[in-house]
Amino acid sequence: VQLQAYGGGLVQAGGSLRLSCAASGRTFSSYAMGWFRQAPGKEREFVASISRSGGGTNYADSVKGRFTISRDNAKNTVYLQMDSLKPEDTAVYYCAARLVSDTYRYWGQGTLVTVSS
């Protein structure tokens, strides 16, 4: 599966952005999907994940209640709605895909989110 993330940009603190990740290749609904981020000088960290059907989601504590992950299997797309953004959310955001009982093997190219104070 090939992944392409987009939707990043510059936003003021308290604002919102929606990231999208379009998938092509093998059957999208076969993959659980995740969003990760990497801030300057820091390691990549988990942000959110969603099951193949979309019925199960998981969030990092730092974004819980502010971010929402969703997917549209008909459109081969996963989304990350980010509200109440903070400067510490500034990072390159990556989408990733994994098959059941596997690690995240497939990664998009990343999209930069910058939150100004």
Helices and strands as residue ranges (DSSP letters): E 2-6, E 9-12, E 17-24, G 28-30, E 32-38, E 45-50, E 57-59, E 67-72, E 77-82, G 87-89, E 91-98, E 106-107, E 111-116
